[in-house]
Amino acid sequence: MPHVMGLKSGTREAVDLTTGIFDAMERIKPGDTFTANGTITTAIQNLTIAGSFAYMAETDLLQNGAPVGRKGNRFVANAVAVYGINDRWNFEGNLSWSYLGRDKVADPVLGSLVDELKNSNSNVFILSAQPNYMVTNRFKVGVNYSLLYRNANSYDAVQEQFVPAKLKRSAGIALAYAATDKLKFDFRLAHFWVVQQDGPFLPVEFQKFGFPAQFVSERMLEPPGLHYTGWSGGLAAHGQF
């Protein structure tokens, strides 16, 4: 059953299948999101630890006023630890986890929303470590290493809804500069390595004949496993007014 999530509110043209002419409008309204979260922080000598948890639930995605889908409930947890070594050096560690429950999809017969057969979403874990050095009281330089792991979803490899596991490693620098007490700039640059496992088994047509002469159908991993690298970066400004 198809998924129709993540759309923005608006309208779109629809085709009349009898004439092939775009002569109708469809109204799409994404669901509203409810969020509940909490944070706790503690300090033990030179060590500061903060933890947070968030729960998010969405209402139905509407098409022409009728419900056609709903994203699964999302759970996000995050823990941060900062250890002060001395006046210039400190070490930051971060661990986060996010999870999405099963989506709701439209039943092709009844039209009502039902749970998808299996969970098309995955768990995502992120672990990062960053030592920092205060060059001045306003300028900080850090070296960052992070690891992201997304496990395969619950579908079987022979189903097109299957999403394979993915591992991403990155290493780079992080700069922070406080221009004033109310204005701060952050800059990050990192090189990353990504390994994604094979995708679902999808039927692929081959111009191939067996013996005696007959067409042979085969299945293969499509898309195949991905191995690639790249660069990522960002510049952000934070101000208080």
One Martini backbone bead per residue (centre of mass of N, CA, C, O) as a GRO file, in nm:
protein
  241
    1MET     BB    1   0.096   0.035   0.022
    2PRO     BB    2   0.093   0.357  -0.007
    3HIS     BB    3   0.261   0.658   0.060
    4VAL     BB    4   0.142   1.003   0.192
    5MET     BB    5   0.387   1.179   0.307
    6GLY     BB    6   0.511   1.507   0.361
    7LEU     BB    7   0.304   1.720   0.287
    8LYS     BB    8   0.183   2.017   0.183
    9SER     BB    9  -0.026   2.255   0.191
   10GLY     BB   10  -0.279   2.234  -0.078
   11THR     BB   11  -0.282   2.214  -0.432
   12ARG     BB   12  -0.383   1.995  -0.713
   13GLU     BB   13  -0.383   1.840  -1.000
   14ALA     BB   14  -0.627   1.640  -1.178
   15VAL     BB   15  -0.706   1.361  -1.366
   16ASP     BB   16  -0.907   1.264  -1.629
   17LEU     BB   17  -0.930   0.937  -1.735
   18THR     BB   18  -1.131   0.981  -1.987
   19THR     BB   19  -0.957   1.248  -2.118
   20GLY     BB   20  -0.668   1.356  -1.998
   21ILE     BB   21  -0.761   1.606  -1.826
   22PHE     BB   22  -0.693   1.888  -1.637
   23ASP     BB   23  -1.004   1.943  -1.425
   24ALA     BB   24  -0.891   1.924  -1.126
   25MET     BB   25  -0.888   1.953  -0.763
   26GLU     BB   26  -0.662   1.893  -0.495
   27ARG     BB   27  -0.669   1.869  -0.136
   28ILE     BB   28  -0.391   1.922   0.086
   29LYS     BB   29  -0.356   1.810   0.440
   30PRO     BB   30  -0.161   1.807   0.686
   31GLY     BB   31  -0.078   1.709   0.982
   32ASP     BB   32  -0.077   1.757   1.303
   33THR     BB   33   0.151   1.832   1.581
   34PHE     BB   34   0.234   1.658   1.878
   35THR     BB   35   0.430   1.769   2.171
   36ALA     BB   36   0.642   1.600   2.413
   37ASN     BB   37   0.876   1.717   2.672
   38GLY     BB   38   1.205   1.661   2.835
   39THR     BB   39   1.446   1.783   3.094
   40ILE     BB   40   1.779   1.698   3.227
   41THR     BB   41   2.019   1.824   3.479
   42THR     BB   42   2.368   1.763   3.576
   43ALA     BB   43   2.638   1.803   3.830
   44ILE     BB   44   2.985   1.661   3.857
   45GLN     BB   45   3.189   1.871   3.894
   46ASN     BB   46   3.331   1.853   3.570
   47LEU     BB   47   3.044   1.719   3.512
   48THR     BB   48   2.796   1.742   3.248
   49ILE     BB   49   2.447   1.638   3.232
   50ALA     BB   50   2.212   1.576   2.959
   51GLY     BB   51   1.856   1.511   2.913
   52SER     BB   52   1.618   1.398   2.654
   53PHE     BB   53   1.258   1.391   2.562
   54ALA     BB   54   1.040   1.290   2.282
   55TYR     BB   55   0.692   1.324   2.171
   56MET     BB   56   0.526   1.242   1.853
   57ALA     BB   57   0.206   1.336   1.702
   58GLU     BB   58  -0.020   1.275   1.434
   59THR     BB   59  -0.246   1.356   1.221
   60ASP     BB   60  -0.423   1.339   0.953
   61LEU     BB   61  -0.405   1.300   0.619
   62LEU     BB   62  -0.559   1.510   0.375
   63GLN     BB   63  -0.790   1.437   0.093
   64ASN     BB   64  -1.053   1.609   0.033
   65GLY     BB   65  -1.117   1.551   0.360
   66ALA     BB   66  -0.976   1.271   0.352
   67PRO     BB   67  -0.822   1.011   0.492
   68VAL     BB   68  -0.477   0.870   0.385
   69GLY     BB   69  -0.289   0.921   0.648
   70ARG     BB   70  -0.022   0.838   0.904
   71LYS     BB   71   0.216   0.894   1.107
   72GLY     BB   72   0.411   0.774   1.323
   73ASN     BB   73   0.524   0.762   1.622
   74ARG     BB   74   0.766   0.966   1.791
   75PHE     BB   75   1.097   0.894   1.928
   76VAL     BB   76   1.324   1.096   2.138
   77ALA     BB   77   1.670   1.066   2.244
   78ASN     BB   78   1.909   1.253   2.463
   79ALA     BB   79   2.271   1.273   2.533
   80VAL     BB   80   2.491   1.490   2.731
   81ALA     BB   81   2.853   1.534   2.775
   82VAL     BB   82   3.067   1.747   2.988
   83TYR     BB   83   3.428   1.776   3.026
   84GLY     BB   84   3.645   1.947   3.237
   85ILE     BB   85   3.987   1.967   3.236
   86ASN     BB   86   4.023   2.282   3.194
   87ASP     BB   87   4.028   2.611   3.094
   88ARG     BB   88   4.067   2.498   2.776
   89TRP     BB   89   3.962   2.204   2.816
   90ASN     BB   90   3.719   1.980   2.655
   91PHE     BB   91   3.453   1.722   2.655
   92GLU     BB   92   3.226   1.583   2.411
   93GLY     BB   93   2.918   1.389   2.436
   94ASN     BB   94   2.687   1.201   2.212
   95LEU     BB   95   2.346   1.056   2.235
   96SER     BB   96   2.107   0.922   1.995
   97TRP     BB   97   1.742   0.847   1.950
   98SER     BB   98   1.518   0.719   1.693
   99TYR     BB   99   1.153   0.656   1.647
  100LEU     BB  100   0.908   0.489   1.435
  101GLY     BB  101   0.612   0.397   1.393
  102ARG     BB  102   0.356   0.284   1.243
  103ASP     BB  103   0.180   0.350   0.982
  104LYS     BB  104  -0.096   0.493   0.827
  105VAL     BB  105  -0.323   0.345   0.592
  106ALA     BB  106  -0.519   0.292   0.324
  107ASP     BB  107  -0.770   0.094   0.258
  108PRO     BB  108  -0.845  -0.037  -0.057
  109VAL     BB  109  -1.149  -0.115   0.028
  110LEU     BB  110  -1.259   0.072   0.279
  111GLY     BB  111  -1.060   0.348   0.338
  112SER     BB  112  -0.951   0.309   0.598
  113LEU     BB  113  -0.736   0.327   0.862
  114VAL     BB  114  -0.432   0.135   0.882
  115ASP     BB  115  -0.194  -0.060   0.955
  116GLU     BB  116   0.079  -0.146   0.847
  117LEU     BB  117   0.209  -0.451   0.810
  118LYS     BB  118   0.483  -0.300   0.852
  119ASN     BB  119   0.767  -0.135   0.943
  120SER     BB  120   0.909   0.132   0.745
  121ASN     BB  121   1.076   0.208   0.979
  122SER     BB  122   1.354   0.325   1.185
  123ASN     BB  123   1.637   0.315   1.360
  124VAL     BB  124   1.835   0.591   1.508
  125PHE     BB  125   2.189   0.632   1.561
  126ILE     BB  126   2.397   0.875   1.751
  127LEU     BB  127   2.756   0.926   1.771
  128SER     BB  128   2.966   1.162   1.958
  129ALA     BB  129   3.297   1.330   1.949
  130GLN     BB  130   3.451   1.633   2.128
  131PRO     BB  131   3.724   1.815   2.138
  132ASN     BB  132   3.817   2.125   2.312
  133TYR     BB  133   3.957   2.463   2.240
  134MET     BB  134   4.037   2.765   2.402
  135VAL     BB  135   4.183   3.027   2.260
  136THR     BB  136   3.965   3.207   2.379
  137ASN     BB  137   3.689   3.338   2.538
  138ARG     BB  138   3.539   3.334   2.222
  139PHE     BB  139   3.724   3.094   2.097
  140LYS     BB  140   3.645   2.771   1.945
  141VAL     BB  141   3.803   2.444   1.902
  142GLY     BB  142   3.708   2.143   1.717
  143VAL     BB  143   3.696   1.778   1.709
  144ASN     BB  144   3.498   1.558   1.503
  145TYR     BB  145   3.315   1.246   1.574
  146SER     BB  146   3.080   1.038   1.388
  147LEU     BB  147   2.792   0.805   1.428
  148LEU     BB  148   2.564   0.646   1.197
  149TYR     BB  149   2.267   0.432   1.254
  150ARG     BB  150   2.054   0.238   1.032
  151ASN     BB  151   1.822   0.020   1.033
  152ALA     BB  152   1.634  -0.204   0.913
  153ASN     BB  153   1.340  -0.266   0.834
  154SER     BB  154   1.056  -0.495   0.856
  155TYR     BB  155   1.094  -0.572   0.583
  156ASP     BB  156   1.151  -0.759   0.323
  157ALA     BB  157   1.378  -0.795   0.058
  158VAL     BB  158   1.120  -0.862  -0.148
  159GLN     BB  159   1.023  -0.574  -0.072
  160GLU     BB  160   0.980  -0.239  -0.169
  161GLN     BB  161   0.967  -0.126   0.143
  162PHE     BB  162   1.251  -0.183   0.177
  163VAL     BB  163   1.509  -0.071   0.413
  164PRO     BB  164   1.827  -0.044   0.452
  165ALA     BB  165   2.111  -0.033   0.596
  166LYS     BB  166   2.310   0.236   0.765
  167LEU     BB  167   2.645   0.389   0.747
  168LYS     BB  168   2.790   0.683   0.915
  169ARG     BB  169   3.095   0.863   0.883
  170SER     BB  170   3.257   1.142   1.062
  171ALA     BB  171   3.506   1.413   1.009
  172GLY     BB  172   3.604   1.724   1.188
  173ILE     BB  173   3.527   2.065   1.234
  174ALA     BB  174   3.470   2.311   1.511
  175LEU     BB  175   3.343   2.644   1.530
  176ALA     BB  176   3.339   2.912   1.786
  177TYR     BB  177   3.189   3.251   1.806
  178ALA     BB  178   3.176   3.529   2.034
  179ALA     BB  179   3.103   3.848   1.970
  180THR     BB  180   2.889   3.843   2.196
  181ASP     BB  181   2.660   3.775   2.442
  182LYS     BB  182   2.423   3.766   2.183
  183LEU     BB  183   2.649   3.662   1.962
  184LYS     BB  184   2.678   3.363   1.755
  185PHE     BB  185   2.914   3.140   1.585
  186ASP     BB  186   2.892   2.854   1.359
  187PHE     BB  187   3.132   2.603   1.233
  188ARG     BB  188   3.122   2.329   0.984
  189LEU     BB  189   3.348   2.052   0.884
  190ALA     BB  190   3.309   1.742   0.686
  191HIS     BB  191   3.392   1.406   0.641
  192PHE     BB  192   3.227   1.131   0.467
  193TRP     BB  193   3.108   0.785   0.520
  194VAL     BB  194   2.911   0.553   0.320
  195VAL     BB  195   2.707   0.258   0.406
  196GLN     BB  196   2.483   0.068   0.203
  197GLN     BB  197   2.284  -0.169   0.171
  198ASP     BB  198   2.099  -0.363   0.010
  199GLY     BB  199   1.826  -0.364  -0.151
  200PRO     BB  200   1.564  -0.476  -0.286
  201PHE     BB  201   1.400  -0.729  -0.447
  202LEU     BB  202   1.374  -0.665  -0.790
  203PRO     BB  203   1.242  -0.680  -1.088
  204VAL     BB  204   1.447  -0.759  -1.379
  205GLU     BB  205   1.506  -0.714  -1.708
  206PHE     BB  206   1.617  -0.965  -1.942
  207GLN     BB  207   1.804  -1.042  -2.238
  208LYS     BB  208   1.728  -1.372  -2.192
  209PHE     BB  209   1.807  -1.718  -2.274
  210GLY     BB  210   1.752  -2.034  -2.267
  211PHE     BB  211   1.752  -2.406  -2.252
  212PRO     BB  212   1.553  -2.384  -2.435
  213ALA     BB  213   1.410  -2.133  -2.593
  214GLN     BB  214   1.371  -1.900  -2.322
  215PHE     BB  215   1.257  -1.695  -2.094
  216VAL     BB  216   1.441  -1.539  -1.828
  217SER     BB  217   1.374  -1.474  -1.502
  218GLU     BB  218   1.497  -1.223  -1.270
  219ARG     BB  219   1.665  -1.136  -0.965
  220MET     BB  220   1.771  -0.834  -0.792
  221LEU     BB  221   1.959  -0.595  -0.648
  222GLU     BB  222   1.744  -0.293  -0.611
  223PRO     BB  223   1.955  -0.130  -0.512
  224PRO     BB  224   2.264  -0.142  -0.459
  225GLY     BB  225   2.516  -0.106  -0.284
  226LEU     BB  226   2.652   0.173  -0.099
  227HIS     BB  227   2.965   0.368  -0.168
  228TYR     BB  228   3.046   0.684  -0.013
  229THR     BB  229   3.165   1.022  -0.035
  230GLY     BB  230   3.203   1.348   0.147
  231TRP     BB  231   3.082   1.681   0.211
  232SER     BB  232   3.015   1.890   0.502
  233GLY     BB  233   2.839   2.202   0.595
  234GLY     BB  234   2.816   2.495   0.831
  235LEU     BB  235   2.638   2.808   0.907
  236ALA     BB  236   2.572   2.981   1.221
  237ALA     BB  237   2.340   3.204   1.391
  238HIS     BB  238   2.314   3.346   1.730
  239GLY     BB  239   2.045   3.537   1.877
  240GLN     BB  240   1.965   3.801   2.116
  241PHE     BB  241   1.669   4.035   2.189
   0.00000   0.00000   0.00000
